[in-house]
Amino acid sequence: MDAAKQQAYWKENLTYIVVLLAIWFFVSFFCGIMVVDQLDTMKIGGFPLGFWFANQGSMVTFVALIWIYVGLMNKLDIKYDVHEGE
C-alpha cells in the first residue's frame, strides 16, 4: 500500500475513533453526570434513568461501540485491501 492510501486509511480510522469516543463521552459523562437530575425523572426497570446511565449505560454503550468499531474497521480493511483472509 502506498503512502497516500496509508494516510487515507489512517485518517478514516481516526475519524471513526473520534466519533465513537465522543459518543461514549456523551453517554458516560453528559448523561451520567451533567444531566443526571433531569434523567432521573424517567425510570428503567424501576431505577432512575440517570442512575442507570451512570452505572450500566456507559458500559453497555462501550461494548456496543466496540462491536460497531469492529464492523467499521472490517469494512475499512476491505475498502483498502488490507483485510485478513483469502
Order of alpha helices (4+ residues) and beta strands (2+ residues): alpha-alpha-beta-beta-alpha-alpha
